[in-house]
Amino acid sequence: MSAPAAERPAGATENAAEAAFDEELLAAYLRDRLEADILDLTSLTRNVGGMSRETWFAEVSGERDGEPFTDSLTLRVDHPGGSVVPVDLEREYRTFAALTPTTVPVAAALWYETDPALVGRAPFYVRRTVPGSASAGRLFKPGNEALRQAIGADLARQLAAVHTLDWQAAGLGTFMEIPQTPQECALLELAHYQEAYRDADPEPMPVVEALFSWLTRNVPADVQRTSLVWGDVGIGNFIYQDDRIVALTDWEQAHLGDPMKDWASALWRGADNLLPREEMFAIYEEASGLEVDLDRIEYYSVFIDVEYVCTSFPLLGELRAGSPRDATFARLGMGVPYYCMDHGLRTIGY
Amino acid sequence: MRPAPLDLLATLRTSLNDTLLPAIDDRWARYVANAMDLLLQHLELRLDGEADALAEDSADMAGTLARVVRRAAAAGTGWEELGALVPEAGTAPAPLAEATTHNERLRAVMVDVVHWLDAHEPELDPGAVGEVRDELMQLIRRQLDRATAFVKPLFMSFGPVAS
């Protein structure tokens, strides 16, 4: 789950005061892992925006076998109070690792670590930073209309690649639950998020229960294909270079299910501001052989509202328990769920 | 005691926006400071109107639940258990903490009613179920409107924004 300004290697500022890693240990760890003779951690910056976990960008330079080198790495670690999304870090890493050798473009997964002695925090994982930009601001600058349209078209092609991926061959079925019926494409995920919501013991929320109820009673009875679902599709959740998407990010909510859920996510987050939705659908249908189903997209639009409620509303429980956290958490914990409850209720006619 | 809490909150926002934020260069720190300002705006609204909104919400829930029980009683067999889920609402207490507890108790009853309908829908008259659900959903809409009036400064969507 990412806030509007998502993972963004370019432009992130130095934030050494916030660094919660032991930088000496981190440099030593990276030197070993990269098999370098000498390594300097030239910068360590925290990403501004993405909220599900902490994302840090490490720039290194050094020497290996007498040759100078530089490298750009991304570290993902849970917030000290835990992850915002009810998906453990290792599953996120395994998703990246499974996708790394496929045609779906992602940052290469490198190492998953569980020993806190390595860098002062654990678990964490490292992936190689993909050069490029995730900036929505740049896409929407006046004069960038052609760039926006090209990226919109490529996003449709990338969704086709995700949804037609042979997920069994990629090994995703070994750690993602496999729906056995069309209904399970939605209900398995719904149960997962309901559990996370109830575990947080929130204040009684009739609106949330009413939305759970609606999703259960209106679950789609047919699905064209059980696909890998990216889970968090949006502008800001991919890296682009020039007019091409070079990496898809934010895989923490990925699962196996109905591909229309990704279209609901994309449209929920305004992807059709890049290119009119009808044009995106046409590119997608041609590239994937799958048909876009507007009814299922509407259903999953409500689902996404509920998903966001379930991931962000429980944050308030931590504040209630007398454990103050960063103000951004309080803002997220109230601002996202109430917005989503309102959106979900309107979508179902209230 | 004076100044009133609302006046002090306005003072805090002035210091944050006029003195602190312009001096912050770090992007993450600015992001946090902006979140603080939005939370202060939310607190201003809560201080000004939460007590009245809670009283209105609790009265609305009590009235709607009573109507639902009457409708259930008139709907015939199968609906008896629903009435037992809804206790006498009583009068909402005035102090904010107690009013919040009272309000949450009523909301818990609504949650029970939603769950009961889901569990028993197959045995009940579909028309009556639809009417009860509609009455509850309209109440839920009104409740959400009352709550979002306070939360709107914090609203956060994920649409494209210049960043």
Interface residues (C-beta under 8 A of the other chain):
Chain A: S2 A3 P4 A5 R8 A12 T13 E14 N15 A17 E18 R46 V48 G49 S135 A136 G137 L139 F140 K141 E203 P204 M205 P206 V207 E209 A210 S213 T216 R217 G234 I235 G236 W268 R269 G270 N273 D326 A327 T328 A330 R331 L332 M334 G335 V336 Y338 Y339 M341 D342 H343 L345 Y350
Chain B: D25 D26 R27 W28 A29 Y31 V32 A35 M36 L38 L39 H42 E104 R107 A108 M110 V111 V114 H115 L117 D118 E121 L136 M137 Q138 L139 I140 R141 Q143 L144 A147 T148 V151 L154 F155 M156 S157 F158 G159 P160 V161 A162 S163
